[in-house]
Structures are given as C-alpha cells and as structure tokens.
Amino acid sequence: MLNSVPRKLSGSYLRKLKEEQERMRLEKLKDKPASEERHVGAVSEGKLKSFTAVCQTCGASTKFTVNALGFATCSNCRAQAAYRIGVA
C-alpha cells in the first residue's frame, strides 16, 4: 500500500533545482533581443492605439483610445464608439 504523505525533498536537490531554474531564466533573457522587449501588444502588431475625432456623444474633438479588442473610447466623456477599429 502506498503512503499518501509526500516525501520531503533533500536540501541539495532543491538547491540544484533552483540553480537550474535561474540558469534557464538567464538564458531566456539573453536570447531575447532588446527590441522585442520594448514592443509589446498592439504596437508590435501595427494596430492603432489612439486617434483624434469628433465624439458623437459629447460633440468635442477629442482623442479616442483603442483597447486590445478594437473598441474606441472617448477621452472626454468615456463614451464607446459605435464601431470597432482593425476588426475584419
């Protein structure tokens, strides 16, 4: 019959495991180019992040921000535009 209590791992094994994890993390950081770290999300995909237009709700010419799903939001009144940007 198997015992249901998990075994405690030895200290030397845990030290080696942590060293290996740290080494793998450093290798990943070294392999990743610096330009890839700066461009994240919509910017690297070439999607529009913001634009200026006249809001149909408040009537002001304001900046609209576009979220990851393509919905545009007015910076003045926070109304959502009736259309989505960059969605086929």
N, C-alpha and C positions, 0 to 999 in steps of 0.2 A: 504494500500500500504506500502511495506517495504522500509525503508530508506536504501540507498546503502552505506552510510557512516558507517565504522566500529566503534563500541563502544570503548572508551578508557578504558583499564583495570585499576582497582584500584591499588594503590601502595602496599597495604597489600597483595593482591593476587599475585602480581609479586614477592614480597619478599618470600612468601611461596613457589612459584613455583621454584625460584632459589635455595632455601634451599633444596627442594626435589630433584632437579636435581643434586646438589652437593652430597647429601647423596647417591643417586643411583650410581654416578660416583665412590665414595669411596668404596661402596660395591663391585662393579665390580673389582676394583683394589685389594681389599682384597681377593676376591675369586680366582683370577688368580694366579697360582703358579709361583714362580720366574724363574724356569727352562723354562717355556713356553715363557717368555718374551725374553729370550736370543736367543732361536732357532726360527728363522723366515724364511719362504720361503723354498728354496731348501735344506738348511742344515737339517731342521727337517724332510724333506721327504726322506732324504738319497740320494739325487741326487748329481752328480758330479759337482763341481763348476769350477775346473781347472785341467789341466794335462799338461805334457811336451811331445812334439812330434816334429818331423821334418816337417816344413812347406813346402808344395809343391810349393808355390809361391816364397818365398824368399830363401828357402833352408837352413834356420837356424834351429837349435834345440832350440825351444823357448817354453814358457808357453802359452797354449791356455786357454782362459776363456770361460765358457759356460753360456749363458744367460738363462732366465726363459723358453724360448721356445725350448731350446736344441741346439741352433746354437753355434758352437765353433768359436772363433775369435783369430787370431794370435796376440800376444802382440808386435811383432816386426814390421810387415808390415800392421796389421789390416785387413788382408785378411780373408774371411769367409771360413771355411772348407766345403768340398763338401758333408758332411754328418751331421746328427743330432745325438746328444747324448741322450740316455734314452727315445727315442720315439719309440713306437711299430709300 
